[in-house]
């Protein structure tokens, strides 16, 4: 079970992906088609909004992996993202025991 210790961490990662996409001159719609993801989901990742993935058939780790790969981004520098992607399990905060 993996969590981000703060939503800000995931937002920063999403911002990093967005900046990489923009600096590489990629169009969001074309990347979405290449990743077989919707523009809405890619936008959610870039904004750090993981709430859409609680309602999606696609899980967050898989989407991150696909998007980072499409951008040729090495995600190994971000321990929380690597842990999330390797675990391949995401449990939303509202479902966790307090």
Buried (B, 14 or more C-beta within 10 A) or exposed (E): EBBBEEEEBBBEBBEBBBEBBEEEEBEBEEBBEBBEBBBEBBBBBBBBBBEBBBEBEBBBBBBBBBBBEBBEBEBEEBEBBBBBBEEEEBEEEEEEEE
